[in-house]
Amino acid sequence: MQIILFLFFIFAIIGLFAIKKEELPLKTKIALLVTLFVLLAAAGVYELSKSANTSQNRETLNAFLQGKTLDCGGVSVHTQAFDYISGTQVFMPKRSNTQHKGLVLEITTCKIRP
């Protein structure tokens, strides 16, 4: 997302300088402004969707850390048998859990069991 914002600001600065110049026709100036607004709107929508995913993942992780059982694609995930790996946001079985050896479950696939 940071790269998208950086590119947006670069294009915005270039657009502002281009709009100030009187060499560009009015249609080109309008096209530049519309493009900048569309990029800004797309970045906003993307950021809102990422924010919703992040809060859902945080809720799921908090439930797991509190000892609640999660349902991840039909697999019961709990603190006794699984570890949470924060770098990749996945659940991996502990060494003692030979039944699920090698299984990697993404946090986005998990739901909190009632």
N, C-alpha and C positions, 0 to 999 in steps of 0.2 A: 504494500500500500504506500510505503514511503517513496518508492520509485515513481508511482503514478502521481503522487502529489508533487514531487520534484518536477516531473515532466509538465504537469499542469501549470505550475508557476513559471517555468521557462517559456511555455507557449503563451501564457498570459502577458509576460513582460514583452515578448516579441510582438504580440498582438497589439499591446498598448502603443508601442513605438510605431508600428505599421499604421495604426488608426490615426495617429497624430500627423503622419505625413500626408500631404495633400496629393501625392502622386497616385495613390490607390483610388480606383473607382468606388462609388458608393456601394455597389453590389458586393464587392470584395470585402469591404469593411463590415457589412452586415453578415456576410458568410463567416467571417472570423469571429464576430461576437456570438453568433448562433453556435458555432463549433465550441467555443469556450464554455458557453452555458450548458451545452449538452455534456461535455466532459465533466464539468462540475457536478451536474445532476447524477451522472453515472457513478462518479466517485462517492457521492453521498449515499446512494442506494447500496453500493458495495459495502461501505462502512457500516451502515445500519444492519445489513445482513450478518456481517462478521461480529458485530456487537451482540446480536441475539444469540449466535452460536456460542460465543464466548461465555455468556451468562448461563446458558444451558449446560455447557461443559463444567462450569464452576459448581453449579448445583449438583450435578451428578458426582463430581469428585468429592464434594463435601459429604454427600450421603455415604459414599464408599468409605471415607475416612472416619465417619461416625459409626461404622460397623454395619450399615444397612447392606442388604443384598441387592445387586443389580442384575438385570436381565440383558445380556448382550448377545442378541441373535440366538436365543435358546440356551445359552450357557449361563449358569448361575455364577456370578462373580462376587466374592466376598474377601475380606481381609485375611482370612485364615489360609486361603489357597492361592491368592493372586497378589501381585505387587503392581503399583502404579508407576509407570516410567514417565516422568514429567517432560523430558526432552522431546519425546515423540508422541506424547499423550495417548499411550496405550496401556492396556493391562496385560501382564505376562504372568504365567503360572510360576509359583515358587518351586524350588527344587523338589520339595516333598510332594508336590502335586503331579504325579506321573501320569495321571489320567488325561491331563490336558497339555502334556509336554509338547513344546514347539508352537502352541497356539498363541496368536497375537490378536488382541481385540481392541479396536479403536474405541475411544471414549464416545465418539459421535454415534456409535451403534448401540449404546447402552441406554436403558431406561431404569428408573428407580422402581423397584417392586413395592407394591403397597403393603 
